[in-house]
Amino acid sequence: MRDTKNENLDIEMNVTVLTKGYWPMYKTMEYHLPEEMMKGVQYFQDFYKERVKHRDLNWMFFLGTCQITAHFAKSKKELVLSTSQAALLLLFNHED
């Protein structure tokens, strides 16, 4: 994904936007996503607000999934995780 300044973002992201009538009622949860994920979220919010001025986005991060490539000493693995699990693993990118 590229941001508005044509710089590469650290993630690739797909977003599905539905009106509230299509979603069952969920209790909202507050998420503190890692910077890599927040850049993608902010990019999409800016993009959406440019085109749709009368609607707000309510993010349901707990319904999402992430695919992460994990690089180990001798191999790499593709992991499919919940958003919470992926956010936790991304924290290890900043520490040994």
Phi and psi restraints in degrees (value plus and minus 20) as a CYANA .aco file:
   2 ARG   PHI    -131.3   -91.3
   2 ARG   PSI     124.4   164.4
   3 ASP   PHI    -106.8   -66.8
   3 ASP   PSI    -197.7  -157.7
   4 THR   PHI     -87.1   -47.1
   4 THR   PSI     -37.6     2.4
   5 LYS   PHI    -113.2   -73.2
   5 LYS   PSI      -9.2    30.8
   6 ASN   PHI      46.4    86.4
   6 ASN   PSI       6.5    46.5
   7 GLU   PHI    -117.5   -77.5
   7 GLU   PSI     125.8   165.8
   8 ASN   PHI     -91.3   -51.3
   8 ASN   PSI     117.2   157.2
   9 LEU   PHI    -110.0   -70.0
   9 LEU   PSI     142.8   182.8
  10 ASP   PHI     -99.5   -59.5
  10 ASP   PSI     -25.9    14.1
  11 ILE   PHI    -153.7  -113.7
  11 ILE   PSI     142.7   182.7
  12 GLU   PHI    -130.5   -90.5
  12 GLU   PSI     118.0   158.0
  13 MET   PHI    -162.2  -122.2
  13 MET   PSI     119.2   159.2
  14 ASN   PHI    -140.6  -100.6
  14 ASN   PSI     114.5   154.5
  15 VAL   PHI    -143.2  -103.2
  15 VAL   PSI     116.6   156.6
  16 THR   PHI    -131.6   -91.6
  16 THR   PSI     103.0   143.0
  17 VAL   PHI    -129.6   -89.6
  17 VAL   PSI     101.4   141.4
  18 LEU   PHI    -145.7  -105.7
  18 LEU   PSI     133.4   173.4
  19 THR   PHI     -95.4   -55.4
  19 THR   PSI     140.9   180.9
  20 LYS   PHI     -78.1   -38.1
  20 LYS   PSI     -47.1    -7.1
  21 GLY   PHI     -84.1   -44.1
  21 GLY   PSI     -41.9    -1.9
  22 TYR   PHI    -109.8   -69.8
  22 TYR   PSI     -35.1     4.9
  23 TRP   PHI    -122.7   -82.7
  23 TRP   PSI     119.1   159.1
  24 PRO   PHI     -88.2   -48.2
  24 PRO   PSI     143.1   183.1
  25 MET   PHI     -92.9   -52.9
  25 MET   PSI     107.9   147.9
  26 TYR   PHI    -144.2  -104.2
  26 TYR   PSI     125.1   165.1
  27 LYS   PHI     -93.3   -53.3
  27 LYS   PSI     107.2   147.2
  28 THR   PHI     -95.9   -55.9
  28 THR   PSI     126.9   166.9
  29 MET   PHI    -145.5  -105.5
  29 MET   PSI     122.2   162.2
  30 GLU   PHI    -106.8   -66.8
  30 GLU   PSI     109.6   149.6
  31 TYR   PHI    -138.5   -98.5
  31 TYR   PSI     120.6   160.6
  32 HIS   PHI    -133.4   -93.4
  32 HIS   PSI      73.9   113.9
  33 LEU   PHI    -100.7   -60.7
  33 LEU   PSI     133.3   173.3
  34 PRO   PHI     -83.6   -43.6
  34 PRO   PSI     140.4   180.4
  35 GLU   PHI     -75.9   -35.9
  35 GLU   PSI     -59.3   -19.3
  36 GLU   PHI     -78.9   -38.9
  36 GLU   PSI     -61.5   -21.5
  37 MET   PHI     -94.8   -54.8
  37 MET   PSI     -59.5   -19.5
  38 MET   PHI     -84.6   -44.6
  38 MET   PSI     -52.7   -12.7
  39 LYS   PHI     -80.8   -40.8
  39 LYS   PSI     -63.4   -23.4
  40 GLY   PHI     -85.6   -45.6
  40 GLY   PSI     -62.0   -22.0
  41 VAL   PHI     -82.3   -42.3
  41 VAL   PSI     -66.0   -26.0
  42 GLN   PHI     -84.2   -44.2
  42 GLN   PSI     -60.2   -20.2
  43 TYR   PHI     -80.0   -40.0
  43 TYR   PSI     -67.2   -27.2
  44 PHE   PHI     -86.2   -46.2
  44 PHE   PSI     -60.4   -20.4
  45 GLN   PHI     -79.2   -39.2
  45 GLN   PSI     -64.6   -24.6
  46 ASP   PHI     -82.4   -42.4
  46 ASP   PSI     -65.5   -25.5
  47 PHE   PHI     -78.7   -38.7
  47 PHE   PSI     -66.8   -26.8
  48 TYR   PHI     -85.8   -45.8
  48 TYR   PSI     -63.9   -23.9
  49 LYS   PHI     -86.7   -46.7
  49 LYS   PSI     -47.5    -7.5
  50 GLU   PHI     -85.4   -45.4
  50 GLU   PSI     -55.1   -15.1
  51 ARG   PHI    -117.8   -77.8
  51 ARG   PSI     -49.7    -9.7
  52 VAL   PHI    -147.3  -107.3
  52 VAL   PSI      80.2   120.2
  53 LYS   PHI    -106.9   -66.9
  53 LYS   PSI     -40.1    -0.1
  54 HIS   PHI    -122.0   -82.0
  54 HIS   PSI     -10.2    29.8
  55 ARG   PHI    -147.3  -107.3
  55 ARG   PSI     127.0   167.0
  56 ASP   PHI    -127.0   -87.0
  56 ASP   PSI     131.2   171.2
  57 LEU   PHI    -115.5   -75.5
  57 LEU   PSI     113.8   153.8
  58 ASN   PHI    -137.1   -97.1
  58 ASN   PSI      92.1   132.1
  59 TRP   PHI    -101.2   -61.2
  59 TRP   PSI     112.7   152.7
  60 MET   PHI    -132.7   -92.7
  60 MET   PSI      51.3    91.3
  61 PHE   PHI     -80.4   -40.4
  61 PHE   PSI     -53.0   -13.0
  62 PHE   PHI     -88.0   -48.0
  62 PHE   PSI     -32.2     7.8
  63 LEU   PHI    -112.2   -72.2
  63 LEU   PSI     -26.3    13.7
  64 GLY   PHI    -107.0   -67.0
  64 GLY   PSI     144.8   184.8
  65 THR   PHI    -149.3  -109.3
  65 THR   PSI     137.2   177.2
  66 CYS   PHI    -154.2  -114.2
  66 CYS   PSI     124.8   164.8
  67 GLN   PHI    -133.0   -93.0
  67 GLN   PSI     102.3   142.3
  68 ILE   PHI    -142.2  -102.2
  68 ILE   PSI     118.1   158.1
  69 THR   PHI    -114.8   -74.8
  69 THR   PSI      96.2   136.2
  70 ALA   PHI    -120.5   -80.5
  70 ALA   PSI     106.0   146.0
  71 HIS   PHI    -121.0   -81.0
  71 HIS   PSI      96.8   136.8
  72 PHE   PHI    -125.8   -85.8
  72 PHE   PSI     155.0   195.0
  73 ALA   PHI     -76.3   -36.3
  73 ALA   PSI     -62.8   -22.8
  74 LYS   PHI    -134.1   -94.1
  74 LYS   PSI     -22.3    17.7
  75 SER   PHI    -181.8  -141.8
  75 SER   PSI     155.4   195.4
  76 LYS   PHI    -150.4  -110.4
  76 LYS   PSI     129.3   169.3
  77 LYS   PHI    -149.7  -109.7
  77 LYS   PSI     123.9   163.9
  78 GLU   PHI    -114.2   -74.2
  78 GLU   PSI     103.1   143.1
  79 LEU   PHI    -134.5   -94.5
  79 LEU   PSI     113.5   153.5
  80 VAL   PHI    -128.7   -88.7
  80 VAL   PSI      97.6   137.6
  81 LEU   PHI    -152.4  -112.4
  81 LEU   PSI     144.6   184.6
  82 SER   PHI     -92.1   -52.1
  82 SER   PSI     144.5   184.5
  83 THR   PHI     -79.5   -39.5
  83 THR   PSI     -60.1   -20.1
  84 SER   PHI     -82.0   -42.0
  84 SER   PSI     -65.9   -25.9
  85 GLN   PHI     -83.7   -43.7
  85 GLN   PSI     -62.8   -22.8
  86 ALA   PHI     -84.5   -44.5
  86 ALA   PSI     -62.3   -22.3
  87 ALA   PHI     -80.8   -40.8
  87 ALA   PSI     -60.5   -20.5
  88 LEU   PHI     -85.6   -45.6
  88 LEU   PSI     -65.5   -25.5
  89 LEU   PHI     -85.3   -45.3
  89 LEU   PSI     -55.2   -15.2
  90 LEU   PHI     -83.9   -43.9
  90 LEU   PSI     -44.2    -4.2
  91 LEU   PHI     -82.2   -42.2
  91 LEU   PSI     -47.7    -7.7
  92 PHE   PHI     -93.1   -53.1
  92 PHE   PSI     -31.6     8.4
  93 ASN   PHI     -86.4   -46.4
  93 ASN   PSI     -42.4    -2.4
  94 HIS   PHI    -120.0   -80.0
  94 HIS   PSI     -22.3    17.7
  95 GLU   PHI    -155.6  -115.6
  95 GLU   PSI     134.4   174.4
